[in-house]
Amino acid sequence: MTLNQNPHLRASKTAVLLLNLGTPSEPTAKAVRAYLKEFLSDPRVVEIPRIIWWCILNGIILPIRSGASAKKYASIWLPKLGSPLMHYSRLQAKELGDQFANEGHTVLVDLAMRYGQPSTQAVLEGLKAQGMGRLLLLPLYPQYSATTTASSFDEVFRVLSTWRDQPELRLVKHYHDNPAYIFALRDQVLSSWDKDGRPDFDKGDRLVMSFHGLPKRNLMKGDPYHCECLKTGRLLGESLGLVPGQYLVTFQSRFGKAEWLKPYTAPTIEKLAKEGCQRIDIFCPGFPADCLETLEEIAMEAREIFLEHGGKDYRYIPCLNSNPKWIEALSDIAHHHLQGWSLGVESEADLAKRAERAEQAERMKS
């Protein structure tokens, strides 16, 4: 058996896998329906008895929402680049990989989506083929929730449960208060203010930080997401030199009739406009990459609400996307959790020595 043929004498590499939610492959009703079906069938996302939910999902939601959602996706689809979420998430993975390479490390960096493509299973199999022996899971969800982080971990565990030789595994649960992440958020806001001018908070202008919402029952069952969002908002506000009232933390994307985390983003924006607030700057710290929820719901729909109810100046601050400070933050978070692991790869000479020692041991047995 040659060196390359021996499965026990392969170079073992460290891998960092970025995990994100997912996106339809194209802005069509068919593609959106397939994506929504996979997403909304996850019991981590919808905690309703399966039989009841199956009827609601397939009989009402998918037939009605697929076409409407496809139109919304079409409104934010990037020419030649496709899904913004996919584009920026891939870019983040590439730039993080380049960061490791520039530091002289040999680290595999890839991106997997919980729903849709590239699937978690396909990406893990690809990393395995490249010699992955150690794996760090780094979710692109700064604030932990069972609906996002845990679900992505579940899928990784499901895939690894079928492997005979599993990699060493580490998880990044959350980084909602990581200083490098907060600094990247601060830099994104300040860059926008340098370009468009700082709000006049003394005259009533406001910074709204909108996070994705969750049903309130998730909080009551122990999900820490709400508390982590509030802490991120507080730390970002403090880093910008603001006091509560000058910035507000709200929650968007409510779905269904159940009570969700409050205050809701849209009613808050409407209320501010009616009270005479002339300018709102709005930012989504929990979304590292722009997507449907930020570009259509916040940059478009929320703008209309504010202007229709008396507001004058609505400024949407883009997500972190490819902000260099964000890539540095990802690198900082990854390095912290990679401590003690090799960030290189065994040379052919080292592998040959191991093979020689193994052959000597076999000869001694005989």
Salt bridges, closest charged atoms under 4 A:
ASP42 OD2 - ARG114 NH2 3.34
GLU47 OE1 - LYS221 NZ 3.29
ASP98 OD2 - LYS94 NZ 2.82
GLU103 OE1 - HIS105 NE2 3.64
GLU103 OE1 - HIS335 NE2 2.77
ASP154 OD2 - ARG44 NE 2.72
GLU155 OE1 - ARG114 NH1 3.93
GLU155 OE2 - ARG158 NH2 2.90
ASP177 OD2 - HIS176 NE2 3.79
ASP177 OD2 - LYS231 NZ 3.02
ASP200 OD2 - LYS203 NZ 4.00
GLU228 OE2 - HIS174 ND1 2.65
GLU228 OE1 - HIS176 ND1 3.50
GLU238 OE2 - ARG234 NH1 3.34
GLU259 OE2 - LYS216 NZ 3.80
GLU259 OE2 - LYS262 NZ 3.77
GLU270 OE2 - LYS274 NZ 2.73
GLU270 OE2 - HIS309 NE2 3.52
GLU275 OE2 - LYS271 NZ 2.55
ASP281 OD1 - ARG279 NE 2.68
GLU301 OE2 - LYS72 NZ 3.49
ASP313 OD1 - ARG315 NE 2.66
GLU346 OE1 - ARG354 NH2 3.06
GLU362 OE2 - LYS365 NZ 3.69
